[in-house]
Amino acid sequence: MPVRNEAEAAVLTDALSYALEPETNAVSMMEAEKGWLGEAYYTDTPDEATLRTVMVNALGKGAAKYKITIEALADRNWVKESLEALPPIRAGRFAVFGNHDRHRIPANAIPIEIEAGQAFGTGHHGTTLGCLMALDRLLKRRRFFRPLDIGTGTGILAIAHAKAARIAVMATDIDPLAVTVTKENAVKNGVGGLIKAFTANGVDTAAVRQGAPYDLVFANILAKPLVKLAPQVRPLVAPGGIVILSGLLVGQRREVEAAWRAQGCVPLFRIARDGWATLALEAR
């Protein structure tokens, strides 16, 4: 919907955003070649007469001179397309990339191929990057033989450990799609036989409990679930085992750390990336 100026565009997009009928998914405004453009996005094709009513209510009778254009957008995965434009990332010895960047991976890196998709974890986010950096740092000190990845997403952390240590990794996610993606990514990265992925809410599955005790646990989720999971996960961690926690903002570190301290875990080190914190703690 082209309008005369920025003020009219702002009024129009506000009206479209708050209209109950038709209900928008998103609105935007931008400067056009002549004047400004207000846009709204809908799941179903909106009725032009209803849109005209919203426009008139927002701009008055002068709205009659403005044209309404309705276009169907192609069914595209915009998140996937934007992530595909991201370059490979390096976290210690690990290099994470999409298949279009295979030629850009250093020969001395442990390559992890993860395609942008519907599950979380491409290595570009500060939480995933922090976990990979923490893993690289810990593997320089010791070996782990019973790792667990809670909230695995794309499986990137489980795959990283499996490739670095050639050790089987247990992985869980509450989203069945993420579990499917993890298994596919494990095969793609040559560790399909080492990743055992299950759909579960945290550690709420018999397979995870039977696999305890774990000497390394990843939990890259969110601050509140990390606090809630502390008393459930801690009994599954072997004495001297390491817990790597992320998905929390730097300002949430103390709350999460306190919950795990109360369970007998002692902080080893912290990593901050892009406002996100990664914590490494040892179970005592």
Salt bridges, closest charged atoms under 4 A:
GLU8 OE2 - ARG4 NH2 3.00
GLU81 OE1 - ARG76 NH2 2.70
GLU84 OE2 - LYS80 NZ 2.46
ASP101 OD2 - HIS100 NE2 3.29
ASP101 OD1 - ARG104 NH1 3.08
GLU113 OE2 - ARG102 NH2 2.91
ASP136 OD1 - ARG93 NE 2.60
ASP136 OD2 - LYS140 NZ 3.52
ASP204 OD1 - ARG209 NH1 3.62
GLU255 OE2 - LYS224 NZ 3.12
GLU257 OE1 - ARG253 NH1 3.02
GLU257 OE1 - ARG261 NH2 3.95
GLU257 OE2 - ARG270 NE 2.81
GLU282 OE1 - ARG284 NH2 3.35
